[in-house]
Amino acid sequence: GENVEQHPSTLSVQEGDSAVIKCTYSDSASNYFPWYKQELGKRPQLIIDIRSNVGEKKDQRIAVTLNKTAKHFSLHITETQPEDSAVYFCAARYQAGTALIFGKGTTLSVSS
Amino acid sequence: DVKVTQSSRYLVKRTGEKVFLECVQDMDHENMFWYRQDPGLGLRLIYFSYDVKMKEKGDIPEGYSVSREKKERFSLILESASTNQTSMYLCASSFPGDTEAFFGQGTRLTVV
């Protein structure tokens, strides 16, 4: 089955800096890669996703890049704000009809 | 507004008890999932279901079973609760394909 590795486990940045979280996956057949944000005490929510036929996707201050050859994808947050502080999870799904497999999460702290 | 509702926010059970965690979604989603969330371990898939009466094992199914008698409801059953099943349990649902998974608010289960 699929295995997803996520790094770093914790990340501290100053407000206004950029943050990058990286994930690798094991199954080359995986084709869908979402990112979820979980604020303290709340449920995970989708913030951005990318499919295998696309190399990059952007939504305002967040972007995701995918390198299928290397089997890794990354989340980029620019101009970080204190409200970006949360746990971020990457995930992969290796075929339709299967479930998302998540990484272990990255705790992002943005200090003002 | 999509709603995934878990029956309890907090639950305390004794070792050896049979425990039922209920999840209901109101979006007519075919897929439903149970994840377990532990610090440092991320979201681990226990079971998922892609149709009524259908179920698939996830990465950590041992000690758990599931039931899906109706499309909107997916139950997680701990046949004989043990202290190592103390955790946060998250239910999620989605349409088939590359679509967003919506999470419930979570049930924090403590087994004493």
Boltz contact constraints between the chains, C-beta under 6 A:
constraints:
  - contact:
      token1: [A, 32]
      token2: [B, 98]
      max_distance: 6.0
  - contact:
      token1: [A, 43]
      token2: [B, 103]
      max_distance: 6.0
  - contact:
      token1: [A, 43]
      token2: [B, 105]
      max_distance: 6.0
  - contact:
      token1: [A, 44]
      token2: [B, 103]
      max_distance: 6.0
  - contact:
      token1: [A, 46]
      token2: [B, 100]
      max_distance: 6.0
  - contact:
      token1: [A, 51]
      token2: [B, 98]
      max_distance: 6.0
  - contact:
      token1: [A, 96]
      token2: [B, 97]
      max_distance: 6.0
  - contact:
      token1: [A, 97]
      token2: [B, 50]
      max_distance: 6.0
  - contact:
      token1: [A, 99]
      token2: [B, 33]
      max_distance: 6.0
  - contact:
      token1: [A, 99]
      token2: [B, 45]
      max_distance: 6.0
  - contact:
      token1: [A, 99]
      token2: [B, 48]
      max_distance: 6.0
  - contact:
      token1: [A, 102]
      token2: [B, 42]
      max_distance: 6.0
  - contact:
      token1: [A, 102]
      token2: [B, 43]
      max_distance: 6.0
  - contact:
      token1: [A, 103]
      token2: [B, 42]
      max_distance: 6.0
  - contact:
      token1: [A, 104]
      token2: [B, 42]
      max_distance: 6.0
  - contact:
      token1: [A, 105]
      token2: [B, 42]
      max_distance: 6.0
